[in-house]
Amino acid sequence: MRPSSHHVTRCRCHAAICWALTSANGRRQPVDAEPTTAGNLAVMQGADGVLYVRSVTVARPEIRPGEWQAMPHHATCSNPPPRRSSGPGQRQRSGVRPVPWQGRQS
């Protein structure tokens, strides 16, 4: 099974992708629009018309009727977005500033 054309969009690398919601936490994940047997995801269209994706695991390795096997696009993208980091060097520290201990004088 293939995704319908209204689900397919283009990545910045010009590859055809689909956005699907993960079954684990409901986050959006890009998947390659072209089905492949090498993929580790199972994608299906729900009754609401939204694409849902789940991982193909040892516990659930079978592809059910209505699902197709796909590859996560993060694994195949030739032009990935830059990683979000604070840059080189040490991280900014936050929290309570240590205060030198002051002994009590009697």
Residue pairs with C-beta under 8 A, 6 or more apart in sequence:
1 35
1 66
1 67
1 68
2 33
2 34
2 35
2 68
3 18
3 33
3 43
3 45
3 51
3 68
4 45
7 18
7 19
7 33
7 45
7 51
8 16
8 17
8 18
8 33
9 16
9 17
9 18
9 19
10 16
10 17
11 17
11 30
11 73
11 77
11 79
12 79
12 81
13 77
13 78
13 79
15 32
15 33
15 73
15 76
15 77
15 78
16 32
16 33
16 34
17 30
17 31
17 32
17 33
17 73
18 30
18 31
18 32
18 33
18 43
18 51
18 70
19 28
19 29
19 30
19 31
19 51
20 28
20 29
20 30
20 31
20 43
20 50
20 51
20 52
20 53
21 27
21 28
21 29
21 50
21 51
21 52
21 53
22 28
22 29
22 52
22 53
22 54
23 52
23 53
23 54
24 54
24 55
29 53
29 72
30 72
30 73
30 74
31 39
31 41
31 43
31 51
31 53
31 70
31 71
31 72
31 73
32 39
32 70
32 71
32 72
32 73
32 76
33 70
34 70
35 68
35 69
35 70
36 69
36 70
36 71
37 69
38 71
39 56
39 69
39 70
39 71
39 72
40 55
40 56
40 71
40 72
41 53
41 54
41 55
41 56
41 69
41 70
41 71
41 72
42 53
42 54
42 55
42 56
42 63
42 64
42 67
42 68
42 69
42 70
43 51
43 52
43 53
43 67
43 68
43 69
43 70
44 51
44 52
44 64
44 66
44 67
44 68
45 51
45 52
45 66
46 52
53 70
54 60
56 63
56 69
63 69
74 80
86 92
